[in-house]
Amino acid sequence: MKRIVLASGSPRRKELLERLKLAFDVRVSQIDEDIFEQTSPHEYVETLAMEKAKDVASHLDEKAIVIGCDTVVVLDDKILGKPCDDDQAMVYLQALSGRAHEVYSGMAILDMETGKQYLTHEITTVTMKSLNHDEIVAYVKTGEPADKAGAYGIQGIGSILVEGIHGDYYNVMGLPLNRLYQGFHALGIDYFSLV
């Protein structure tokens, strides 16, 4: 069986791969995300996903399937990554309040044995309910926004802030599972042989 390595420290991505019954290891990429220019959202997340996967692959002693991902929230053509502090989380949530935004996830799959690569992205539209100041403050105080693009987690407490979603729910969590399956297929990897 091929070894799978998730090039991400995200607990949400780890949880999603566990749901798929895949055996995998986690290795966190050491790339500095701040050095990459913010181009179009899909190019940005695809570039970061590929760089994360390549970085982790370069430190492995054996051949593996390496999965790299990156997720951002986009509002009015502006990328909202992870907030640097509670104040920035407040600003993000105030901006998202009562509006629709897009969540972009880039995903790269590297098969180190064959040298093949798969690169893709997914876009999901999320509409937030109108939030008052007290709701935003209370949500930020939970600590949940701290490590999440756009300062909310749809799979946690942040789910009560979401009015609607159009597209792949798992993409909003950071790993579009259908795209992962498509990527395995495109690389000639039989998913069911991995479980």
C-alpha positions in Angstrom: 0.0 0.0 0.0 1.2 3.5 -0.8 2.1 5.8 2.0 0.0 9.0 2.2 1.4 12.2 3.7 -0.8 15.2 4.5 1.4 18.3 4.2 -0.7 20.3 6.6 -1.1 20.8 10.3 -4.8 21.6 10.0 -6.8 19.5 12.4 -9.8 19.9 10.1 -7.9 18.4 7.1 -6.7 15.6 9.3 -10.2 14.9 10.5 -11.5 14.8 6.9 -8.9 12.3 5.8 -9.7 10.1 8.8 -13.3 10.1 7.8 -12.2 8.6 4.5 -10.6 5.8 6.4 -7.2 6.6 4.9 -4.0 5.7 6.7 -1.7 8.7 6.6 1.0 10.7 8.3 1.1 14.4 8.9 4.1 16.5 8.1 3.8 20.3 8.4 5.4 22.3 5.6 8.0 24.9 6.7 7.4 27.3 3.8 6.9 31.0 4.6 3.5 31.7 3.1 4.1 35.5 3.4 6.7 35.4 0.6 4.1 34.5 -2.0 2.4 37.3 -3.9 -1.3 37.4 -3.7 -2.3 36.9 -7.3 -5.8 35.7 -8.3 -7.3 33.7 -5.5 -7.2 30.4 -7.4 -3.6 30.9 -8.5 -2.6 31.8 -4.9 -4.1 28.8 -3.2 -2.9 26.4 -6.0 0.6 27.8 -5.7 0.7 27.5 -1.9 -0.8 24.0 -2.0 1.9 22.9 -4.5 4.7 24.5 -2.6 3.6 22.9 0.7 3.5 19.5 -1.0 6.9 19.9 -2.6 8.5 21.1 0.6 7.2 18.1 2.6 8.1 15.7 -0.2 11.7 17.1 -0.3 12.1 16.0 3.3 10.8 12.4 3.0 13.1 9.4 2.8 10.6 7.2 1.0 8.2 7.5 -1.9 4.7 8.6 -0.9 1.6 10.4 -2.1 1.8 13.9 -0.7 -1.3 16.1 -0.4 -0.8 19.8 0.0 -3.7 22.3 0.6 -4.4 25.9 1.2 -7.6 27.7 1.9 -8.6 31.4 1.8 -11.8 33.4 2.1 -12.4 36.0 -0.6 -14.6 39.0 -0.2 -14.8 41.8 -2.8 -11.8 40.3 -4.5 -9.7 40.6 -1.4 -8.1 37.6 0.2 -8.8 37.1 3.9 -6.4 34.6 5.4 -6.1 33.6 9.0 -6.5 36.6 11.3 -3.3 37.7 13.0 -5.1 38.7 16.2 -8.6 39.2 17.7 -8.9 42.7 16.3 -8.3 41.5 12.8 -10.8 38.6 13.4 -13.4 41.3 14.4 -12.7 43.3 11.2 -13.1 40.2 9.0 -16.4 39.1 10.7 -17.8 42.6 10.5 -17.0 42.7 6.7 -18.5 39.2 6.1 -21.7 40.0 8.1 -24.8 39.7 6.0 -22.9 39.0 2.8 -21.9 36.2 0.5 -18.2 35.4 0.0 -16.2 32.7 -1.7 -14.0 30.1 -0.1 -11.1 28.9 -2.3 -9.1 25.8 -1.6 -6.1 24.8 -3.6 -5.0 21.2 -3.6 -1.9 19.5 -4.9 -1.3 15.8 -5.0 2.2 14.5 -5.7 2.9 10.8 -6.4 6.6 10.6 -5.6 6.8 7.1 -7.1 5.6 8.0 -10.6 6.5 11.7 -10.5 2.9 12.6 -11.5 1.2 15.7 -10.1 -2.3 16.9 -9.8 -3.3 20.5 -9.1 -6.7 21.9 -8.7 -8.9 24.3 -6.8 -12.5 24.4 -5.6 -14.7 27.4 -4.9 -17.7 27.5 -2.5 -20.0 30.4 -1.9 -21.0 31.0 1.8 -23.5 33.5 3.0 -23.2 34.8 6.5 -26.2 36.0 8.5 -26.2 39.6 9.7 -24.1 39.7 12.9 -24.4 42.3 15.6 -21.4 43.6 17.5 -22.1 41.5 20.6 -22.3 38.3 18.5 -19.0 39.0 16.8 -17.3 39.8 20.2 -18.7 36.7 21.8 -17.6 34.5 18.8 -14.1 35.9 18.8 -13.8 35.3 22.5 -14.4 31.6 21.9 -11.0 31.5 20.3 -12.3 29.6 17.3 -11.5 32.2 14.7 -7.8 32.3 15.5 -6.5 29.6 13.1 -9.1 29.8 10.3 -9.2 31.6 7.0 -11.8 34.4 7.2 -12.0 34.0 11.0 -14.7 31.4 11.2 -15.1 27.7 11.3 -18.1 26.3 9.6 -17.7 22.9 11.3 -17.8 24.4 14.8 -19.4 27.2 16.6 -19.1 29.3 13.4 -21.8 27.1 11.9 -24.5 29.3 13.6 -23.1 32.3 11.8 -23.7 30.8 8.3 -27.0 31.4 6.6 -26.4 29.4 3.5 -23.8 27.5 1.4 -23.6 26.8 -2.3 -21.0 24.2 -3.3 -18.7 21.8 -1.5 -19.1 22.0 2.3 -15.8 20.1 2.8 -14.0 22.8 0.7 -15.0 25.3 3.4 -13.4 23.0 6.0 -10.2 23.1 3.9 -10.1 19.9 1.9 -12.5 19.3 -1.0 -13.0 15.6 -0.8 -14.5 15.1 -4.2 -11.6 16.9 -5.8 -9.2 14.6 -3.8 -11.0 11.5 -5.2 -10.8 13.0 -8.7 -7.1 13.7 -8.2 -6.4 10.1 -7.1 -8.3 8.9 -10.2 -6.4 11.3 -12.5 -3.1 10.0 -11.1 -4.1 6.4 -11.6 -4.4 5.8 -7.8 -7.2 3.5 -6.7 -8.7 5.1 -3.7 -10.4 1.9 -2.5 -7.0 0.1 -2.5 -5.9 2.7 0.1 -8.6 2.0 2.7 
